[in-house]
């Protein structure tokens, strides 16, 4: 049986948590920042947990994480 390939794009976006979930960065923080409030930009900097509905898909993309 050949090895499974890791999705390299997903490997750069998600990382495993201690309890087996995945953490991710939030979007909308790259450009067009002048119209966004300081509060909004600050809150977008935080790390979020991947939604329960998406964990199965991320698990498939990252078989060895």
C-alpha positions as CSV (number, residue, x, y, z in Angstrom):
1,X,0.0,0.0,0.0
2,X,1.6,3.3,-1.0
3,X,1.8,6.2,1.4
4,X,-1.0,8.8,1.4
5,X,0.0,12.3,0.2
6,X,-0.5,15.3,2.5
7,X,-2.3,18.2,0.9
8,X,0.5,20.8,1.1
9,X,-1.9,23.8,0.9
10,X,-3.9,22.5,3.9
11,X,-0.6,21.7,5.8
12,X,0.2,25.4,5.6
13,X,-3.2,26.5,6.8
14,X,-4.1,24.1,9.6
15,X,-2.3,22.7,12.6
16,X,-3.4,20.0,15.1
17,X,-4.4,20.9,18.6
18,X,-3.7,18.9,21.7
19,X,-7.1,17.3,21.8
20,X,-7.1,16.3,18.2
21,X,-9.0,19.2,16.6
22,X,-7.5,21.7,14.2
23,X,-6.7,25.4,14.5
24,X,-6.8,28.0,11.7
25,X,-6.2,31.6,11.1
26,X,-9.1,34.0,10.2
27,X,-9.5,35.5,6.8
28,X,-10.1,39.2,5.8
29,X,-6.8,40.5,7.4
30,X,-4.6,40.8,4.2
31,X,-5.6,44.0,2.5
32,X,-8.2,46.8,2.4
33,X,-7.5,47.4,6.1
34,X,-8.1,51.1,6.2
35,X,-11.9,50.8,6.2
36,X,-11.9,48.2,9.0
37,X,-12.0,49.3,12.6
38,X,-9.1,48.7,14.9
39,X,-11.4,46.4,17.0
40,X,-12.3,44.3,14.0
41,X,-8.7,44.0,12.8
42,X,-7.5,43.0,16.3
43,X,-10.2,40.3,16.6
44,X,-9.3,38.9,13.2
45,X,-5.8,38.3,14.5
46,X,-7.0,35.6,16.9
47,X,-6.7,31.9,16.1
48,X,-10.0,29.9,15.7
49,X,-11.0,26.3,15.9
50,X,-12.0,24.5,12.6
51,X,-15.8,24.0,12.6
52,X,-17.0,20.5,13.6
53,X,-18.5,20.0,10.2
54,X,-15.2,20.5,8.5
55,X,-12.9,18.4,10.7
56,X,-13.5,15.2,8.7
57,X,-12.4,17.0,5.5
58,X,-9.3,18.5,7.1
59,X,-8.4,15.1,8.6
60,X,-8.5,13.5,5.1
61,X,-6.2,16.2,3.8
62,X,-3.7,15.9,6.6
63,X,-3.4,12.1,7.2
64,X,-0.1,12.3,9.2
65,X,-0.7,15.3,11.4
